[in-house]
Amino acid sequence: MAETIVQVAAALILGAILLGITRLVLGPTLIDRIVAIDMLTIISISLIVLYAHVSGRFVYIDVALVYGLLSFLAVLAVARFLEKGL
């Protein structure tokens, strides 16, 4: 049962990655591409957490938290730059 849930989660993550890459490539504006990159970082965080669960090494959750914080700060910096410059 648990293996099936992990396989479904991995399939959903793979589908989300494909959709994110599609938006990144086809996005007509710069804002669409930035949102796609932010979405891909969130998806990679979920992939890290899934790997931590499967491997049983929960130290990777700390890595995912730090990655999420850095991603949030990067998106804020890019939004500020696009709005009025640094």
Order of alpha helices (4+ residues) and beta strands (2+ residues): alpha-alpha-alpha
